[in-house]
Amino acid sequence: MQPSLLNPNKNAKPGFLRLLALTALTGLALFGIFGIVHWFGTAWHPTAEIICFFIPGLILAAPSSKSFKTIKVELALAAILGLGAGVLSHLVLPYWQQLFPVPHDYEEVLQTYLHLGWWPGFGFDLLSIALIPAVCEEVFFRSLIFSELKNTYSLWLAFFISALFFSLAHFVPAYWPLYFLLGL
């Protein structure tokens, strides 16, 4: 096990306290996102994701990486996975919404996300609604949460817990199963 900010002593016994720290860190990040979106509006959601998920994920995950080359590979993988998850959720979400209606609070954001048309702002909308949040979430949930969990628990349990954190972070209970599968 390599030392990291969450476990500076490589001989320390990891366990429940590490899981509790990761849960608290996820909760703090989500609290930050909701605070930013509440005060500045939904247009600030991509910025909130960068501030609350990407930057902490990058800073806290970096010490556990072996080299800058490893960090670059993780970021490239996060971008690819994030783009794939964004596209997949964009394709699946309309069908999921027909089965499980979205709560009114999320209707504006979801409709914006689902009805991206082919107009000059399409690239910007796709970037701000799908790609940036997906990449930020990949860095946080894969590079940080999953990496820390796999050092403590079995690989399968780390997959399960990080996917559970990922799904719960999306706050719409009807969509938790979908986001859990995307998280896996």
C-alpha positions, 0 to 999 in steps of 0.5 A, a space after each residue: 500500500 502506498 502512502 497518500 494524503 488519506 493514509 500517510 503511514 504506509 504501515 497504518 491499518 486501513 479500514 472503517 476510518 478510511 471509508 468514513 473519511 471518503 464518505 465525509 469527503 464525498 459529502 463535503 464535495 456534494 455540499 460544495 456543489 449544491 452551495 455553488 449552484 444554489 447561490 449562482 444558478 445551474 449555469 455554474 454547475 460545470 464550474 462547481 464540478 471542477 471546484 468540488 470534484 476535479 481539483 480535490 480529486 486531482 490533489 488528493 489522488 496525486 500523492 498516491 500515484 507513482 509518477 507524473 506519467 501515471 497521473 497523465 494516464 489516469 487523466 486521459 483515462 478519466 477523460 475517455 471514461 467520462 466522455 463515454 459515460 456522458 454519451 451513454 447516459 445521454 442515450 439511456 436517460 430518455 428511456 429511463 425517464 419514461 419509466 421513472 419520471 424525474 422530480 420537478 426540481 431536476 426537470 430544468 437541468 434534465 431537459 437541457 441535458 436531454 434536448 441538446 440540438 444541433 445549433 452553434 452552441 451544441 459543442 459548448 452545451 455538450 462540453 458543459 453539461 456532459 463532458 466536464 461533469 463526467 470527467 470531474 466525477 471520474 477523477 474524483 470517484 475513480 482516481 481518488 475514491 476507487 484508488 483509496 478503496 482498492 488499497 483497503 478492500 478487495 477489488 470487487 468491494 472497491 468497485 461496488 462502494 465507489 459505484 454506490 458513492 457515484 450513484 448516491 451523488 446524483 441525488 435522484 433516487 429513481 436514477 440511482 440504479 442507472 447511475 450505479 450501473 454507470 459507476 460500475 
